[in-house]
Amino acid sequence: MTFAELVAQWLQQGLKSPLGPFAPELVISAAIVGALLVRLGGFDRAIPAWFVALGGSLLALLLAVTGLDDVPRTLAVDDQLLFTGLLRLDPWAAFFRVYVLLFTALIVGLIVLTRLVDHEDNPDLFAMLLGATLGMLLMCSANHVLMLFLGIEMASIPSYAMTGFFKGRRQSGEAALKFAVYGAAAAGILLYGLSLVCGILGTADLQEFSPKLALIFGDAALGDRVAETRGLALGLILILAGFGFKLSLVPFHFWCPDAFEGAAAEIAAYLSVASKGAAFAALVRFLAAIFDPTIPAMASMGYGAGIVLGGVAILTATLGNLAAYPQTNLKRLFAYSTIAHAGYLLMGVAAWLVLLSSSLVRQDGTPAAQRALEGLVYYLVAYLFMNLVVFAATAMIRNQIFSEDLRRWSGLGASAPLLTGCLAVGLFSLIGVPPFGGFIGKLFVFSSLVDASSLHGIFWIVLAAGAINTVFSLFYYVKILRVMVLSPRSAETAGELNVEWADNSYLLMITIPIVVLGLAVPLVLPICQWAAGPWSL
Amino acid sequence: MQNFDLLLLTAIIFLPATWAVPLLFFPKSAVEAMRWWTLAGTAITFGLTLVLWGKVDFSSPDMQLVVAVPWIEPWNIAYRLGVDGISLPLIVLTSGVCLLSMLASWSVDKQVKGYLILFLLLETGILGVFLALDFFLFFIFWEVMLLPMYFLIGVWGGPRREYAAIKFFLYTFVGSVLMLVAMLMLYFEGGYTFDLMRLAAIGEGRIDGLQFSRSFQIVTFWLLAIGFAIKLPVAPLHTWLPDAHVEAPTPISMILAGVLLKLGGYGFLRIALPICPYGTQAAAWALVGFGVFSILYGGLAALAQTDFKRLVAYSSVSHMGFVLIGLGCWKISEQTGMGVGLKHWEMGLHAALFQMIAHGITSTGMFFMVGVLYDRVHHRDLNRFGGIANRMPEYAGLAAVLFFAGLGLPALCGFIGEVFAILAVWNYSPLAAVLSALGMILAAAYVLWTVQRVYLGSEYHGPLAENLTALLPRERFVAYVLSILAIVFGVLPNLLLSRMQPPLHQLVIRMDEAYRGLHQVLASIGQAGGG
């Protein structure tokens, strides 16, 4: 494509792209600026920064939700492209945009409720939080490697700062430094991998990947194009390592427990859910672009990659669950639990990759690969609420007794029955016990493993590992309830809980969806099917 | 009519859980009112199950009052319920035992509101398991039952309650995870359905062109069997039981022993056997073997106990062994694959189901009797009892009826199930029959020795002797009801056996045919290879 053609295409497409679909991102950008500027001239006495942040994220959420109807539900990709193809607003992106914004609004609400930061620091924290959100929104819809990388970095850098937000605490600073150093190395590796892949393919546009791959491989097998295969494989390994850092997959998980322990529980919740959701969205989009099943060579490479990811998923889930057991710091425990759940989710991705290379269909003719994606999406939705509940409860208890040490929580349950009840629902859902949402998500992921096992026997092992891990996880989740409910108060128990009605209603508001997700599956499943439908990715 | 069935079955399952909602709004101090409210809920549920009993035609072997409402359509999951002669006695047993144990719950006076709410949720879970005809629904109720039980043992239990509660949770959960894997395998292999009736039809080879292969059946059967065996429980997977039963408060022990153990046996009859006939036959030796082991191990362990409640708990392990041998005594001829003495296996199935009901009555009664004593003297040490018969003659008499029923004395309900099981297993293996008969002798030994140590003797020398007062009206009611039932089913076992016969007979016929089909395939391959 010559430069003139490019300009012509830009004029044609770029001017055609209205700003409407991009409105949520614009609102978030405005809220960032607003949160920073509100301090000038004493405006923040009239309008506090949290108000700007909450209002901005709610408005963005509203726009993203109302915009869902306008998302082109079409197999013609061109209609879904924005800004000369830098972004792609398909149902997948639209769904995850809502996901990230919903979680951001909930977290801003939680931070306001728990009074995490004082009046002075308010604008800084919210500007960074919304900045990271903007990055995650771009990750969800990136259709170009450059946008993908920019999105990841925009999401990461504020996260480092938020982790170390409490400047006075040594632990916080140490955590932020570790997180930043790891993050920088991971970004470098990711960038190197991306440049290798883009260099071989001669394009950074995800839509161009498939035609270029077809040019290189045609109908040839992987072994016939050794140089390209090697380069691509190396690039992909590096890219997966970069994503592995974001997703805290073993062996790139070391930052996670330290960062979570150093950060406030609210920030840890944000890292654990929003950034996971966005990273999975981006990972799946990238993998879907490169492993085009219509090219035999790429189908077989995707099949291999799926098996490798299955192995990584086993390691991640197992290590997360085993390491969580001895923890007494709640945030550290939930950090390992986050790692374990990244493992379960990755099992879904692995099954999807393997199924992608086959033409296996379910009884109603839906490709099994699409079903695997649906399951993954359902799991992520359940994960949003159940993880938020446990972190929110931790933050609220911390506010009352100033301790996140489980040993000091014994016998606290009786003084706050509603909080304990909500926490119990969240924990049981994380274990994967019906009738809660976590069970349905796990069932869907496990069932795509059974599907995949008909293609490669290793998925029986993955399934067995998933099942065994579910039992492992029982120990440490139930341990929390045991300490709070069954154990009597001890000398170490720090004070009483006196939860305010606002906190209680917040908890109730985020706990009810967990039960709804477990029982009223037909209510949510169509949304997941829409997000993962054939018009996406 | 269909709508009425749906309403009735749904009401039976969810009435207890909905009944728990108003409890939230009772003031904390209105303890007595909350108890009466809950009692009313369990009583109405019991009444509804009796209505159900009246509606079922027991002469038909098929599932009745079947309702199916689509639930998660893309996954072909439905809200499917139904009853037959296998599940209905267990359903009535459940609601009855819950009613009686609610009467026994007056002894609980710690955090009464929470206790009653969890109690009602537990009842919903158990009834749901017995009524569900969709594997997915079955699994959900199976797990729903687990959560209240964890807290009921863990918060209201004895000194080692935390340990007992987590052990119970863990064991059952391991079983559930295995069941989950089996469930997914069946879903995909059976053409994307969780419908238990359809899966059974496939397993029994009644659907053209669809049949679970031999190796698939064996794997699935073992996955399911371990899950159910933990619940039953079968030694050596029983170790959660003595802890859970001993630490749980009396009414919860009654439900645990009276109803929860039956879920394991019911799971075999409803799921594992019909869906995997070949797997069942392949594992018959194991079922009988582990059954005999449980009978003997449970009996010997009961003999060694000094804690009254622990003794009753181990006696449950022993008695549930009879259920397992009854289920497993399916003998075939290796050459032809024909059933040998199928009548005997059918009798074994009858024995297993009858034994579940009988044990539901006797073990509920025995735990209640132990609880009555414990409420008064606050210890359960067998060596510090004696002379209770002098102080509480009425109590001692009723307790004797229930303990002798547990022992298997003729004309009491425990006798029928155990003797039928032994007779049935003789056809499978005379050695197993002799060994399990030995189990009955062990039962006689530990029951008689217990009666002697607790009730007989001249005088009670233990602590708190002044508290040994006569039964309260509430306690008297529970004890009389259970004792009368023990006698009625001992004298007129046909009340139940005739109602179980049609579905069990059909099950035997179908499983035999299914097995022969698969066995012949094996034989013809062998001949083809040889020729």
Chai-1 contact restraints between the chains, C-beta under 6 A:
chainA,res_idxA,chainB,res_idxB,connection_type,confidence,min_distance_angstrom,max_distance_angstrom,comment,restraint_id
A,Q363,B,Y192,contact,1.0,0.0,6.0,A-B,restraint_1
A,V433,B,E143,contact,1.0,0.0,6.0,A-B,restraint_2
A,P434,B,I140,contact,1.0,0.0,6.0,A-B,restraint_3
A,P434,B,E143,contact,1.0,0.0,6.0,A-B,restraint_4
A,P435,B,I140,contact,1.0,0.0,6.0,A-B,restraint_5
A,F446,B,L184,contact,1.0,0.0,6.0,A-B,restraint_6
A,S447,B,L184,contact,1.0,0.0,6.0,A-B,restraint_7
A,V450,B,L184,contact,1.0,0.0,6.0,A-B,restraint_8
A,V450,B,F188,contact,1.0,0.0,6.0,A-B,restraint_9
A,A467,B,V177,contact,1.0,0.0,6.0,A-B,restraint_10
A,A467,B,V181,contact,1.0,0.0,6.0,A-B,restraint_11
A,T470,B,V177,contact,1.0,0.0,6.0,A-B,restraint_12
A,V471,B,V174,contact,1.0,0.0,6.0,A-B,restraint_13
A,V471,B,V177,contact,1.0,0.0,6.0,A-B,restraint_14
A,L474,B,F173,contact,1.0,0.0,6.0,A-B,restraint_15
A,R482,B,E162,contact,1.0,0.0,6.0,A-B,restraint_16
A,L486,B,G154,contact,1.0,0.0,6.0,A-B,restraint_17
A,L486,B,V155,contact,1.0,0.0,6.0,A-B,restraint_18
A,L486,B,E162,contact,1.0,0.0,6.0,A-B,restraint_19
A,V521,B,I72,contact,1.0,0.0,6.0,A-B,restraint_20
A,P522,B,I72,contact,1.0,0.0,6.0,A-B,restraint_21
